[in-house]
Amino acid sequence: MTQSFQILQHLLSGGSLTPLDSLNLFGVLALSQRIGELKRQGFPIKTEIVEVPSHKRVARYSYDFDAEKFPYG
């Protein structure tokens, strides 16, 4: 199972991911690269900038189920 597929399954289940989440859950260091691959394949993934407890701002990714371009429907 590829990293991108693992990430996609997680997002399709309603989960969201930050870079630290992806490292802890899947061992993925380059989350933004995997998200870019999924977006280029047409999956509507939204990006939200959030502040983590260390006061740093990071990207949090989730599947945009409200997007017009839904590849499974």
Buried (B, 14 or more C-beta within 10 A) or exposed (E): EEBBEBBBEBBEEEBBBBBEBBBEEBEBEEBEEBBEBBBEEEBBBBEEEEEEEEEEEBBBBBBBEEEEEEEEE
